[in-house]
Amino acid sequence: MSAEAQTMSLVAFTVVATLTLLLCVMTGPDRDDLDEFYTGYGALSPLRNGLAIAGDYISAATVLGTGGVIALLGYDGVVLALSTALSLTLLMFLLAEPLRNAGRFTMGDVVARRMPGRTVRIAACTATIAALLPLMVVQLAGAGDLLAFILGFSNDGLKTGCVVALGALMISYAAIGGMKGTALIQILKIVMLLGSGAVVAVLILRRFDWNPGALLAAARDGSGAGPAYLRSGLQFADSPHPRLDMISSELTVVLGGAALPHVTMRMYTARDAREIRRSMSWAVSSVALFVLVITVVGFGATALLGRAAIAADDPQGNTAYLLGSRAAFGAHTSAAETLLFTTVTTALFLTLLASVAGMILACANSLAHDVFAQGRRAPSPRREMTLARASALATGAPAILLAVLVKDHNLQPLATLSFCLGASALAPALVHSLFWRRYTRTGLLWTLLGGTLGSLVLMTGTNLVSGSPGALFPHHDFTWFPFTTTGLASIPLGFLLGWLGSRFSGRAEAEDHRRRYEAVEGWILAGAARRGK
């Protein structure tokens, strides 16, 4: 990047960070208003709530990681991007309304609706933090690399300083702004991301005379992989079972993305079922547009620069989106094009800030509401608000520390682990809790504990951890699991453990939970009664 572009980016980053923090201060809740902190009082219209959902769903890891997979692996990357959109569609049709009806603030509220008890809430909180912490670490670590790439930093100390400073800013967003403040930041982020990305996609298509076929042909030629670039299988070519490996990965993305708590918490902000349906329609439309944009930019990067140049800059392809955006302008850029590229980089910067802030908020809400506020003596609203804000620091600080420690390693296993935990523990727990009347407390605990431990154990045996050049430990080989992700084994395990735990529950416990579910079934599935407190 030129010195002018670096200066513009630094100024833009500073302005965005200042304005968004000011926005959180202005929209932050009162000191004793829990509903405003946790849900924003449902004050957002369906359009704004839908954009906030899409903003929470599209993380920086999604933008950079998916764009890189498209640029380096072609067709398989497009399938991954489509799986991302399918995941939100699944959430819209299967879980959105029941979650809105059953929940109040957190996933713990959803499962405790029919299984009250502090143990259940603690288990839900633990699963929430376990699923989101790896993804927070990935994005915080990526913040340092992104700023280094854009601003030309090479000093390791400066990268560490960026991670710590940005992490502190993200904690402030969550603690000060609450649900409404972070929602407004998500809206700003998604508008900037989609707007700047759409302009870049148009510029790339113009370079190929508006002919998508010519773009794909040029990307194929630049990939060095020939026709395989536009066919299924390149991503898992070295796998012993490539087809099953792809199915496992896509299943993990679809189910895991739909169940991650920072996305599902947005379901509690709608005032009624009609609003959540309209919100999800806007969210799915926004994500579908994002898939189209990132596909064009990813193929454009390979077509204009070649796969070798992208891989040389980052073996994982995480800078492909930025490289493709810059290449769309050609060799000589005007002031307007420099401004547009600055907008692209600022949108990515804001994506990092907003995504991690949403995850910190989800963890903080669960820790404060499901653990600290559920003792024998319930705290006052003001004290619970204080606990929620302190919980933002308690969850964000370890994420910053871990990000600093692992920022020089390949972090793809951590991002994959988050989706595996969402698909294997959270998704089975939510589906069973919302739709199966014979589900018991024992079944829920088996699902959350077994799905989490199963994913962790299986992940250690994948080629993301060892046995491949891009693994976490590239110089060691202790692979024993034949797939890249754990989903093909851990997802059935999560559902099976829920069924077994419920079957092994005592007759009295099973009957009690069945009666409890039947008492609220119409409430959960159709919103037949007013939401409880």
Secondary structure, 3 states (H helix, E strand, C coil): CCHHHHHHHHHHHHHHHHHHHHHHHHHCCCCCCHHHHHHHHHCCCHHHHHHHHHHHHCCHHHHHHHHHHHHHHCHHHHHHHHHHHHHHHHHHHHHHHHHHHHCCCCHHHHHHCCCCCHHHHHHHHHHHHHHHHHHHHHHHHHHHHHHHHHHCCCCHHHHHHHHHHHHHHHHHHHHHHHHHHHHHHHHHHHHHHHHHHHHHHHHHHHHCCCCHHHHHHHHHHHHCCHHHHHCCCCCCCCCCCHHHHHHHHHHHHHHHHHHCHHHHHHHHHCCCHHHHHHHHHHHHHHHHHHHHHHHHHHHHHHHHHCHHHHHHHCCCCCCHHHHHHHHCCCCCCCHHHHHHHHHHHHHHHHHHHHHHHHHHHHHHHHHHHHHHHHCCCCCCHHHHHHHHHHHHHHHHHHHHHHHHHHCCCCCHHHHHHHHHHHHHHHHHHHHHHHHCCCCCHHHHHHHHHHHHHHHHHHHCCCCCCECCCCCCECCCCCCCCCCCCCHHHHHHHHHHHHHHHHHCCCHHHHHHHHHHHHHHHHHHHHCCCCCCC
